[in-house]
Amino acid sequence: MKHCRLIKLTFILLLQIVFADKAEAQGFFKTGATWHFEFQIVNHIGFHRLKYEYDTIIQNKPYQAITNYWVRIGKDNKINTLYIVAQGWGHPLFFRTHQDTVWYYDSQYGIEYRYAVLNLQPGDTWDVGYDTTLQNCGKTINTVTGSGYLTIQTDSVKYWQISQAPTSSLAFNGRMIERIGFLGSGYLWPDINFCTQDGPTCPTYYWLRCYYDPEIGLYNTRPQEACEHYLILTNRIDDLSTPSEQIFIWPNPTQDVLFVSGIKASEAASEINILNMTGEVILQKKTTEDTYALEVSDLPKGLYVIQVINPNQNSTGKFLMH
C-alpha cells in the first residue's frame, strides 16, 4: 500500500509540474496575439506578420511559439502600383516565462537569453546573458530608465523604457510593453548591435504598425490611419499580386468611379468583387472586358479590397474611398 501511495503521490506531483509548466508557457504573450511590423530596406518596403500560434517544448522547457511570415514589396513608379518581390516564412520565435523573467530562445544559434525581467523599477538593471565579440561589442546590461502605463482600448498595460551602453552585443534601446513585447531596433526581439563603423551597408528599419489580441482588441500605432486591413488581409497573403497577375486601379483614392484594368479577358466572364475590411462581399459585378469602370459612389468612406476572379486569374488590390 505504501508503495502504491508513493507512486500515486509521485504521479500527482508530476502532473502539477507539467500543468505548472503549461501555465508558464501562457505567461507574457496572450493567445491569438498578432503583430504587424512594417520594414524598409533600400528601395523595398514590406511587413512581417507575427502570430502566437501554439506552445511547444524545447530542452524540456515550455515555450510560446510565434510564427513569422514576411512579404517584401516593390513599387512600379510608372504606374504607381505595388507588387510582391518575395515572401516566405522566417524562423519562428520562442519565448517562455519563469517567475519574473521572460526568456527568448534563438532557434538559429541554439542560445537562450533574458528577454525581459518584469516588475523592475527605474534605475534597475538586468544582464541579458548573451554576449559576443562580433563588431567589438561586449556585455549586454539593460537599464530601466522609466516606466508608465499605456491605454489600449479600455485596458491599461505597463511599459518600461530601456537603455544600454553603446557597446552592448544586443541592441535593446527602446520600449518594452507588457503583453506586446519589445519595440526598439529590430522587431519583437533585439538585433545584433554594430559597435564599429563597419555596420551593415543596407540596414533594415522596422516599426510596429499594429497589434491585436482578443482580450484588449486592436492597438493602432497610427490612429489617424486605418489599421484593420493589416491584421485581416495579411492572414491570407493574396491582397497583393505578383507582377504577372497585377490589376491596376485608378483613381485611388476615389469618390465615385473606380477603373480596373489588367483583367485577363476570357470567354468566361470575370467576377469583380468589392469586400469590406471584415471580408464581406458588398458589391459584385461581371465583365468580359479587360478594363472595367465601377460605380462606387454609394460606398462609405474607408478602405476596401477589390478582387478579380476568372479562369486565368485571381488578383486583388486595395483602394480608399474619400
N, C-alpha and C positions, 0 to 999 in steps of 0.2 A: 504493500500500500504506500509506504514512504517513497518507494522508487517511482510509482505511478504519479504520486503527488508532485514529486520533483520534476518529472517530465512535463506535467501539466503547467506548473509554475514557469518552467523554462519556456514552454510554448507561448504562454501569455506574455512573458517578458519580451520574447522575440516579436510578437505581434505589435506590442506597444512601441518597440523600436522602429519597426517597419512603418507603422502609421505615423509616428512622430516624424520620420524622415520624409514621408509623403507630404505631411503638412508643411514641413520646412520648404519643400520644393515650390509651394504656393506663396512663398514669402513676399518678395519685393514686387514682382510684376503680377498683374491681375489677368484672370482667364479672359481670352478674347481681345487682349490688348493689341492694338495695331498702330504702327508708326509710319509716317510718310516723310522721308528725308529727301530733299532736293540736293543736287550737286551740280557743280560746274567744273569742267576741265578743258582748257584751251578753248576751242570753238564748239564744244559739245555741252549740252545740258542733259539732265536725266534725273532719275529718282531711284531710291531704294524703298521697297515696301517690306517692313519687318513685321512679323506677327508671332505672338506667343501661341504655339500650336499644340505642344504636348510636353509631358515630363519624361525623363529618361534617367538611367543610372550610368555614371561614369566613375570607374575606380571605386565602386561600392558607395558612391555618394549620389544623392538625388539632385538633379538639375532641371531647371526650366529650359526648354529648347525653343529658340526663336528663329523661325525661318527667315531667309534673306533673299528676296527677289529684286533684281536690278534691271533697269532699262536705260540705255544710252540713246539720246535723241539728237538728230541733226536737223538743221534748218536750211531749206532752199529759199534763199532770199529773193530769187527772181519771181517766185510765185507765192512767197510768204506762207509756206506750209511746213509742217513738221513731219519727220518720218523716223522710224526706228533704225538706228545704226547697228545695235547689238543688244541682246538681252539674255538673261540666264539666271541660274541660282548661284548665289555666293555661299561661303561657308556659314553654316548655322551658328548661332550664338548660344552659349550655355552659361547659365547663372544659377547659383544656389545661395540660400540664406541660412546661416548658422549663428544662432544667438543674435548679436547686433551687427554682424559682418556679412556683407554681400560679396561673394566670390565670383570671379569670371574665369572660365576655363577656355584657353586659346587652343582650339582643336587643331590648328595648323602646326603648332610647336609643342603641344602637349604640356603647356605651362598654365598654372593657376595662380592668380594674384588677387589681392584685396581691391575690389571694385569700389566699395563704399563701406564706411563704418557709420552706422546710424546713431542718432542721439548725441552727436558731437556738438560742442558749443563753439562759438567764435574764439579763435586762438588755439583750439585743439588741433593736433596733427595725427596723421596715420602713415605708416610705412606700407607702400603698395606691395613690396616684396618681390618685385620683378625689376631687375637692373641689367643693363647691357653696356658694353664698351663701344657699341656702334656709335659713329658720329661723335666720339669723345664725350658721350653722356655718362651720367653717374647715377647715384641713388635717387629714387623717386619718393620724396616725402611731401605729402599734401598738407596744406594748412587751410582750415576753415576760416575765412575772413569775414563771413557774415551769414545770416540766416533770416528766414521770414516765411510768410505764407502767401500762396498764390491761389486765387479764387478761380475755379473751373466749374462753370455752370453754377450749382449751389453748394459745391464742396470746397473745402479749404485743404490744400496739400502743402506740405512743408518743402522748402528748398534750402540748399546750402550753397554759398558761393565759395569756390575753391581756387586757390593759387598755389604756386610751387616755384622752386628755383628754376632758372632757365636751363640749367644743366641736367634736369631730370630726364630719365630714359623714356618715360611715357608722358605725353602732353595731356595734362588734366585741367588746364586752366578753363574755367567756365562755371556753369551752374549745374548742380545735381538736384533733380526734382523727384520727390517721393513718388513712387509707382511709375513714373515716366522714364527716369534714368538720367544719364549724364548728357548734357548739352554743351559741349565745348568743341574743340577741334576734333574732327572725325565725326562719326555718327554712332551714338549709343555707347560705344566703347572707345577708349582713347587711342590716338595714333602714336606710332613711334616718333619720338622727338628728333629733331636735327639740330645738334648743338654746335655744328661747324657752319662755315659758309657754303659747304658743298651739299646743300639741300636738294630736293627734287627740282628739276628744271621745269616740270609741268605739274605744279601742285594741284590737288583736288580740294575744292571748298564744299563743305556740307552745311546744311542748316535744316532744322526741324520745320516742316511745313504744317503738319497737324498730327494729332494723336487721338485715339479713341479707345475706350473700354466701356462695357455695358453698364458699369456702376456709375461713372461720372459723366458719361457721354463724350461729346466732342470738344477737344481743345484746339482752337484755331490760333496760330501764332500771328496771323494777319487778318484780324476780324473784318477788315474792310473788303476782303475778297472771299468769294465762295470757297469752301474747303471740302464739302461733302463728296464732290466728284473724285477726289484723290482716293478716298477710302473705298468708295463703291467700285469705280471703274478699274482700279489697279488690282482688284481681286480677279479680274479676267483681263489679261494684258492684250486686249484687241481693240482698245479705244484709239490706238494709233496703228496705222497700216505700214507695211513695207512699201518702198517706192513704187514697185510694180503694181500694187493694189491701191495706191493712194487716190482718194477722191478729193476734189478741190471745191471749196465752198466760199462764196463771197456774196455780198459784203459781210464781214464778220468783225465787229458786232453788226446786227441788223435790227430794223424796226418793223419791216413789212414783208419784203420778198427776199428769199434766200435762193441763190442759184447753186446748183450742184452739177459739176462736170467730172469727167473721168469715169463715168459709168460705162462698163463694158457691155455694149449692146449685144443682144442675142435674140433668137426667135422667141424665147420665153421672156415675159415681162419682168423687169427688175422691180423688186419691192423696196420702197423707201419708207423707213420708219423714223419717227421722232420720239425719243424717250426722255423722260424727266430724270432727275437725279436719284430716284428710287428704283429706276429700271422699268417703269411703267410706260407702255406704248401709248402716246396721247394723240398721234397723228400718223396716218398710214396712206401712202399713195403708190400707184404703179405706173411704170413707163417703159416704152421700148426704145426711147431715145438715149443718146449718150450725154445729153445735157438736159436738165430739168429745172423749172422755176417753181418754187414752193411758196404759197401764200401763208405766212406765219404771223400776221399782224394780231391775231387773236391770242397768241401765247403770252402769258405773263412774263415780266422781266425775270431774267435768271439764266443759268447755264443749262444747255441741252446737248443731247447726243443725237447725231444723225447716223443712220445705218442703211447701207445699200447691200441688198442680197439678190444674187441671181446665180445661175449655174456656174458662171465663171468667176465669181467674186463674192467676198463677204468683207466689206470695208466699213469703217466707222470714222467719224470725226466729231468735233465739238464746235458749238457756236454759242454766242451770247446774245440774248435779247435785251435791247436797251429800252 
